[in-house]
Amino acid sequence: MKKKKYLAIFMAMSMATATAPVTALADDATTGTESGAETGESGSGETGSTGETGSENGGTEGGSTTAPDTPAENEGVKTIDELNAAITAAGETETTIKLAADITGDVVVPENANITIDLNGKKITNDGGHTITNNGTLTITDSSDEVGTVDNVTHAKGAIYNNGTLTILAGDFTRSAEAGISTGNGGNSWYVILNHGTMAIGSEDGNNDKINVSATGQFSSLVENGWQTASDNESGKNSKLTIFGGNFENASYVIKNDDYGVLDIKDGKFTALNSNRLIAAVLNWNEATISGGEFEVKGSTEGAYAVYNGYGEDTYEKGSLTITGGTFTYPSDSSAIYNGSTKAQAKVFGGVFDSDVQAYAANGYKAIKTTGGKYVVTNKIALDKTSTRIRRGYTDTLKAIVEANGKTYDVADPITWASDKEAVATVKDGVVTGVDYGSATITATLGGVIETPDTTETPDTTDAPATQAEGDTATGDGTDTDGDNTPSNTLTASCTVTVFKKSSSSSSSGGGGGSSVTKYGATISDSKNGAVTASAAKAETGDKVILTPKADEGYALDKITAKDKDGKEVKLKAEKDGTYSFTMPKGGVTVDTTFKQAEGAANTDKPAAATKTILLQIGSTAVIVDDQAIINDVAPVIRNDRTLVPIRVITEALGGQVAWNEAAKEVTLTVNGKEIKMTIGKALEKYGVAPVIIGGRTFVPVRFVADELGAVTTWDDATKTVTIQAVK
């Protein structure tokens, strides 16, 4: 079974019973009118055949109302008669019905009913009508390890037809008899799911991997929210669909938000497959908001769009689109967004795109090109360091980054660099050079001068369309066009640079004349199974010295320490490349190193395991994992002279997992097969301090990381930086 993403649901009200389904898509790619591809299907039941009237008003379609007594819940139902009888017997009582066998027949949930159908890994296939018609309140779930199926094999019928309130938590929903051709050529095309009420797919806090919706038809949308023919909506109320996740695949349009439709996509994967006609992951005729998810379009002979926005000029066809997140992938000769009417409006506040979408970026937001060729829409940039220390005459390199969908991207667009104190530090193309001791602020600026004097980075939320209140008649003012098409504000980020002088020791020459600089050496003790080299045989006090350990084949570094002439420990800083650095003290240092046999070395020729390096700085939310910057939501702190670090980001960076027990206030870490438990407020054995919650995250002493997670930690007091190294 294909990997599925997440979906979820919350719903509000139920709709009054509606008429039979309408045509599936009716978007003719050739003419661009709503009279093409599926008009030939109207005589096959989309406009309401006499055989469906009873079922869509609460009767049974394909099953008897005089079925045998309902089996016990723990046994489950085995026939369509038993299933419909159980629904009838439930009345208005909230009831869960489990399937115990594959069933063939049409299921109808009447008004005022409150039913949960547990697919239990079984399959429901229709018998001429919609497989499941819901006029009441219905939840579809699956308690088994397998995923049950809701299938439809009849032209102009769907697996789900919702007129009420429906929540889908699990299941494969499909039309297995789809021919993928038009009706006139003997095809069998229609929606898999149609919503005329209130529907949620998935749950906000649940696992939505067990939801999949698919079809192969080229002439129908996969999911329809709203009304293809507006006049059929006698109530004038909106159809509301919330998608929290799931996997959606179709050979044409995937999600169609039609007349009177209000769509909210929070997550999920939406794939429009290769087709011989225009395709799109999302069609939006009315109101749609996208805050997350993956939207992919895989080629087309006529055109392909991630989102096709707007159709028609009626008030219920506003083409109002707001995007705040998500990833959009589409052919190179296509585009992310296409506005199909003069009144359509698209506003982008976030997301990652394959092309420049600046024309649709909201006021104050920019479509920023990244080094990978993607475009990230955001209203802020950052630097990979918020502060740094360099010695006079030395350099450090800064990078501009942006964040989207929980990931960071390096900025490829031109950046203007500036220093507020060039006498202290200069900068060119992100390379900072220390000139003289002191502090300077390095600023990175993206974008040019805007036409208005407003230089704030506050988003213009007035551009975002408001969602209509439930039950209101859909309206539109027709006053806006696509995108702002106005210059966006410049975006800036800064880093504080501290430049320090190196110190030197001087000695007097005999006879009272002059002085000379004294240099000290690093004495490296002999060690078995490896060796260490220093970047300089001698160095002045205050100079940076690099130690490079090299283990023999089959061995790995175990421990490395340095002591000054008085036997006091000299702090070593673990660098990203596996080396260690220290500042030369007066009098020189002695370096001691031990190497240990690498895991599995006795029976393999594999080299010693590589290490993973994690850098955290006090007060900074930027976490450097190997060479990649991650923007965390909290920063390390110092409390009562102890350095506390957020344990989740470290554990996950090391490939581990974190579990939280709210009732017990207990955190469980699992790293390399080792399980570690701790309780908030309860002192950790050996450390004399309890884990605490700061900013909603669990913090522990940095020594805990070293001892319990098998990592080597070092502290750089000058930069207030913790370096964590562990075997990958």
Secondary structure, 3 states (H helix, E strand, C coil): CCCCCCCECCCCCCCCCCCCCCCCCCCCCCCCCCCCCCHHHHHHCCCCCHHHHHHHCCCCCCCCCCCCCCCCCCCCECCHHHHHHHHHHHCCCCEEEEECCCEECCEEECCCCEEEEECCCCEEECCCCCCEEECCEEEEECCCCCCCEEECCCCCCCCEEECCEEEECCEEEECCCCCCCCHHHCCCCCCCEEECCEEEEECCCCCCCCEEEECCCCCCCCEEECECCHHHCCCCECEEEEECCCEEEECCCCEEECECEEEEECCCEEEECCCCCCEEEEEECCEEEECCCEEEECCCCCCEEEEEECCCCCCCCCCEEEECCCEEECCCCCEEEEECCCCCEEEECCEEECCCCHHHECCCCEEEEECCCCEEEECCCEECCCEEEEECCCEEECCEEEEECCEEEEECCCCEEEECCCCCEEEECCEEEECCCEEEEEEEEECCCCCCCCCCCCCCHHHCCCCCCCCCECCCCCCCCCCCCCCCCCEEEEEEEEEECCCCCEEECCCCCCEEECEEEEEECCCCCEEEEECCCEEECCCEEEEEEEECCCEEEEEEEEEECCCCECCCEECCCCCEEEECCCCCEEEEEEEEECCCHHHCCCCCCCEEEEEEECCCCEEEECCEEEECCCCCEEECCEEEEEHHHHHHHCCCEEEEECCCCEEEEEECCEEEEEECCCCCCCCCCCCEEECCEEEEEHHHHHHHCCCEEEEECCCCEEEEEEEC
